[in-house]
Amino acid sequence: MEIEDGVNFSITVKNIGVKLVTECNVTIFGTYGKFSFDLGVIEVDHLKSGTVITPKYFVEGGTYTVLAEAKAEDGETFETRSLVTYKNKS
């Protein structure tokens, strides 16, 4: 949904590993820049959701990369990328 000051972005991440995630950072690469936020700790086999209002870096119908970077309790790191398409829900 387009919001006067930006775009409402929601994401849910699941820890499918066998180790506690001590840090989880999500970055959305927009048309005019990138926006990052921290989801924090995620227990094994648990979900963590976040909703933020991002700056107007997105164009309706555009496809954007979302990068999730996680760090486990033993220091091991993992990352995954996904493509999302911005659709106005109004």
Number of C-alpha atoms within 10 A of each C-alpha: 13 18 12 9 10 15 19 15 14 10 12 10 15 13 18 13 12 10 16 19 22 16 17 22 16 21 16 23 18 19 13 10 11 15 15 14 15 14 19 13 18 23 16 14 12 12 12 15 11 13 12 14 15 19 17 17 15 23 17 11 11 12 16 17 15 20 17 20 16 25 20 18 13 10 11 10 13 12 12 10 13 10 11 13 13 16 14 13 6 5
